[in-house]
């Protein structure tokens, strides 16, 4: 078992995370308020942009291949090196699943008129 430092730049938090545990699991154990929902790599709520370092996340089904290089789903990601992450930054594919009114051509709020 190897341990790595995981730094969240926008939360001013630094954790030690084993390569055998997920980043989210460590956050929850340490009382760090990391956003999450499904915990199975689909909803993208726990996304963090990878600024430095590498993770393994083979079960991160919600990300495209390219996004897996740039984003970590903290519920699935296990560190493979020291990491610097930025939370609250979501991959582009999240917008494809949830179009804004301008993208879909309709405004859901207008349906109540």
Secondary structure, DSSP 8 states (H G I E B T S, - for coil): --EEEEEETTTTEEEEEETTS-HHHHHHHHT-----SSSSSSS-TTEEEEEE--EE-TT-TTS-HHHHHHEEETTT-EESS-EEEEET---THHHHHS--HHHHSS-GGGGG-
